[in-house]
Amino acid sequence: MGYDWHRPLESQTLRFTLLTFLAIVVGGLVLLIPPYFMQGTVETIEGVRPYTALELEGRDLYIREGCNNCHSQMIRPFKAETDRYGPFTMAGENVYERPFLYGSRRTGPDLSRVGGNYPDSWHWIHFRRPQDIEPRSNMPSFAHLYRWPLDLSLTQRKLEVLRTLGHPYADEEVRDAVAEAQAQAAVVVARLRDEQGIQVSETEAGSEIVALIAYMQRLGTDVDLPPIESARAGAAPGRP
């Protein structure tokens, strides 16, 4: 059989289309069916909990702004990665991630365990103009997040939907989602103003950047992990 054995098939448009469709269906089923029967087989690690209302809004902003296109949240079990970012990512850490943001290609550093590595003020400065933190950074400015007000109109509904998917939100957490988000935002703003000397205007206090900072500070903080060796040596993890 020569190299042109497929030419007759390609000339039969309808048959070729049907066979292509069948191949895609079979391949799709092979990928989709096994995970369906594995639902609930990944055990939650002690300490892992779903995001608060404000952190959930911050996560949605993180996705909306395309942050996950450049920053993965999956530390692979390689020494070069664990030395810089910390212990490798475990499946049980991500049982409440919908959708998960693992990724495998990075333009910027992995953010799986960035929470608590920097003060809120670091993120405040970094999102406004990344080059003020790292002059070589090619990350764009997200200054619009300081002007756009945080929309909490769908927050309660988001928690309701996630609860139907198995997230253990209590009735009062769902009922008071907006109030709790506003209260947590006030705590973040107070830290910025009182502890870190950041001048936060009233517009900025109710803006999207506060939710995004809350989300960033949550990442990787649920599980008690050993400190990152490179961080102790003076190379802060997560910095470009």
C-alpha positions as CSV (number, residue, x, y, z in Angstrom):
1,M,0.0,0.0,0.0
2,G,1.4,3.3,-1.0
3,Y,1.4,6.7,0.7
4,D,-1.8,7.7,-1.1
5,W,-4.1,5.0,0.3
6,H,-6.2,7.7,2.0
7,R,-6.9,9.7,-1.2
8,P,-10.1,7.7,-2.2
9,L,-11.5,8.2,1.3
10,E,-10.8,11.9,1.3
11,S,-12.7,12.2,-2.0
12,Q,-15.9,10.7,-0.4
13,T,-16.9,13.8,1.6
14,L,-19.9,12.4,3.5
15,R,-18.2,9.1,4.5
16,F,-15.0,10.9,5.6
17,T,-17.0,13.4,7.6
18,L,-19.0,10.6,9.4
19,L,-15.8,8.7,10.1
20,T,-14.1,11.8,11.5
21,F,-17.1,12.5,13.7
22,L,-17.1,8.9,14.9
23,A,-13.4,9.1,15.8
24,I,-14.0,12.3,17.8
25,V,-17.0,10.8,19.7
26,V,-15.0,7.7,20.6
27,G,-12.0,9.7,21.7
28,G,-14.2,12.0,23.7
29,L,-16.0,9.2,25.5
30,V,-12.6,7.6,26.3
31,L,-11.6,10.8,28.0
32,L,-14.9,11.6,29.7
33,I,-16.3,8.3,31.0
34,P,-13.4,7.3,33.4
35,P,-13.4,10.6,35.3
36,Y,-17.2,10.3,35.7
37,F,-16.8,7.1,37.7
38,M,-13.9,8.6,39.8
39,Q,-16.1,11.4,41.3
40,G,-15.5,11.6,45.0
41,T,-12.4,9.4,44.9
42,V,-10.0,12.3,45.7
43,E,-10.1,12.9,49.4
44,T,-10.0,16.4,50.8
45,I,-6.9,17.3,52.7
46,E,-7.4,18.4,56.3
47,G,-7.7,22.2,56.4
48,V,-8.8,22.7,52.8
49,R,-12.0,24.7,52.7
50,P,-14.0,26.5,50.0
51,Y,-13.3,30.1,49.2
52,T,-15.1,32.9,51.1
53,A,-17.5,35.1,49.2
54,L,-14.9,37.8,48.6
55,E,-12.2,35.3,47.6
56,L,-14.6,33.7,45.2
57,E,-15.2,37.0,43.5
58,G,-11.5,37.6,43.4
59,R,-11.0,34.3,41.7
60,D,-13.6,35.1,39.1
61,L,-11.7,38.4,38.4
62,Y,-8.4,36.5,38.2
63,I,-10.0,34.3,35.5
64,R,-11.7,37.2,33.7
65,E,-8.5,39.2,33.5
66,G,-6.7,36.2,32.0
67,C,-4.2,35.8,34.8
68,N,-4.3,32.0,34.5
69,N,-3.0,32.4,30.9
70,C,0.4,33.4,32.3
71,H,0.4,31.9,35.8
72,S,-0.2,28.3,36.5
73,Q,-1.4,26.9,39.8
74,M,0.3,23.5,39.5
75,I,3.8,22.9,41.0
76,R,5.2,19.9,39.4
77,P,7.3,17.3,41.3
78,F,10.6,18.5,40.0
79,K,13.4,19.9,42.2
80,A,13.7,23.1,40.2
81,E,10.0,23.8,40.9
82,T,9.8,22.7,44.5
83,D,12.9,24.6,45.4
84,R,11.3,27.8,44.1
85,Y,7.6,27.4,44.7
86,G,7.3,24.9,47.5
87,P,5.9,21.3,47.8
88,F,4.3,20.0,44.6
89,T,0.6,20.4,44.1
90,M,-1.7,17.7,45.5
91,A,-5.1,16.8,44.1
92,G,-6.8,17.1,47.5
93,E,-5.9,20.8,47.6
94,N,-8.1,21.5,44.6
95,V,-11.3,19.7,45.4
96,Y,-13.2,23.0,45.6
97,E,-11.7,24.5,42.4
98,R,-14.3,24.9,39.7
99,P,-12.8,25.2,37.2
100,F,-9.3,24.2,38.3
101,L,-6.5,26.4,37.2
102,Y,-3.6,23.9,37.0
103,G,-2.0,24.9,33.7
104,S,1.3,23.7,32.5
105,R,2.8,26.6,30.6
106,R,4.0,29.7,32.4
107,T,5.0,33.2,31.4
108,G,5.1,34.3,35.0
109,P,5.7,32.3,38.2
110,D,3.4,29.7,39.6
111,L,1.0,31.1,42.2
112,S,-0.1,28.0,44.0
113,R,1.4,29.0,47.3
114,V,1.8,32.8,46.9
115,G,-0.7,33.5,49.7
116,G,1.1,35.2,52.6
117,N,4.4,35.5,50.9
118,Y,4.0,39.2,50.5
119,P,2.0,41.9,52.3
120,D,-1.2,43.3,50.8
121,S,0.7,46.4,49.9
122,W,3.0,44.4,47.6
123,H,0.0,43.2,45.6
124,W,-1.5,46.7,45.6
125,I,1.6,48.1,44.0
126,H,2.3,45.2,41.8
127,F,-1.2,45.1,40.1
128,R,-1.1,48.9,39.5
129,R,2.3,48.9,37.9
130,P,4.3,45.6,38.0
131,Q,7.5,47.3,37.0
132,D,7.6,49.2,40.3
133,I,8.3,45.8,41.9
134,E,10.3,44.1,39.2
135,P,11.6,46.4,36.4
136,R,12.1,43.5,34.0
137,S,8.5,42.3,34.3
138,N,6.4,42.1,31.1
139,M,3.2,41.9,33.1
140,P,0.7,44.6,32.0
141,S,-0.8,47.1,34.4
142,F,-4.3,46.3,35.9
143,A,-4.9,49.9,37.0
144,H,-8.6,49.6,35.9
145,L,-9.3,47.3,38.8
146,Y,-8.8,50.2,41.2
147,R,-11.5,52.1,39.4
148,W,-14.1,49.5,38.7
149,P,-16.5,48.8,41.5
150,L,-16.9,45.3,42.8
151,D,-20.2,43.8,41.7
152,L,-21.7,41.6,44.4
153,S,-25.1,41.1,42.8
154,L,-24.5,37.5,41.9
155,T,-22.3,36.5,44.9
156,Q,-25.1,34.7,46.8
157,R,-26.2,32.9,43.7
158,K,-22.6,31.7,43.1
159,L,-22.4,30.2,46.6
160,E,-25.8,28.5,46.1
161,V,-24.7,26.9,42.9
162,L,-21.4,25.7,44.3
163,R,-23.2,24.2,47.3
164,T,-25.3,22.1,44.9
165,L,-21.9,20.8,43.5
166,G,-20.7,19.7,47.0
167,H,-19.1,22.8,48.4
168,P,-19.9,22.8,52.2
169,Y,-21.3,26.3,52.5
170,A,-23.5,26.7,55.6
171,D,-26.9,28.3,55.2
172,E,-25.8,31.5,56.9
173,E,-22.7,31.8,54.6
174,V,-25.0,31.7,51.6
175,R,-27.6,34.0,53.1
176,D,-25.0,36.6,54.3
177,A,-22.7,36.2,51.3
178,V,-22.7,39.9,50.4
179,A,-22.4,41.2,53.9
180,E,-19.5,38.8,54.6
181,A,-17.7,39.8,51.4
182,Q,-18.0,43.5,52.4
183,A,-16.7,42.8,55.9
184,Q,-13.7,40.9,54.6
185,A,-13.0,43.7,52.0
186,A,-13.1,46.2,54.9
187,V,-10.4,44.1,56.7
188,V,-8.2,44.1,53.7
189,V,-8.6,47.9,53.3
190,A,-7.9,48.5,57.0
191,R,-4.6,46.5,56.7
192,L,-3.6,48.5,53.7
193,R,-4.3,51.8,55.4
194,D,-3.4,51.2,59.0
195,E,-0.7,48.6,58.9
196,Q,1.0,49.2,55.6
197,G,0.6,52.9,55.0
198,I,-1.3,52.7,51.6
199,Q,-3.5,55.6,50.7
200,V,-6.8,53.9,49.7
201,S,-9.5,56.2,48.4
202,E,-13.2,55.5,49.0
203,T,-13.6,54.5,45.3
204,E,-10.6,52.1,45.6
205,A,-12.0,50.6,48.9
206,G,-15.0,49.3,47.0
207,S,-13.2,48.3,43.9
208,E,-12.3,45.0,42.3
209,I,-8.7,45.1,43.3
210,V,-9.6,44.4,46.9
211,A,-11.3,41.1,46.0
212,L,-8.3,40.1,43.8
213,I,-5.9,40.7,46.7
214,A,-8.0,38.7,49.0
215,Y,-7.9,35.8,46.6
216,M,-4.2,36.1,46.1
217,Q,-3.6,36.0,49.8
218,R,-5.6,32.8,50.2
219,L,-3.7,30.7,47.7
220,G,-1.8,27.9,49.3
221,T,-2.6,28.8,52.9
222,D,-5.1,26.0,53.7
223,V,-2.5,23.3,54.1
224,D,0.3,23.5,56.6
225,L,3.4,23.0,54.5
226,P,7.1,23.3,55.2
227,P,8.8,26.6,54.4
228,I,10.4,27.0,50.9
229,E,14.1,26.5,51.1
230,S,14.9,29.2,48.5
231,A,12.8,31.7,50.4
232,R,14.9,31.1,53.5
233,A,18.0,31.7,51.4
234,G,16.7,35.1,50.4
235,A,15.0,34.3,47.1
236,A,11.4,35.0,47.6
237,P,9.2,32.5,45.9
238,G,6.8,33.7,43.2
239,R,8.9,36.7,42.2
240,P,9.6,36.9,38.4
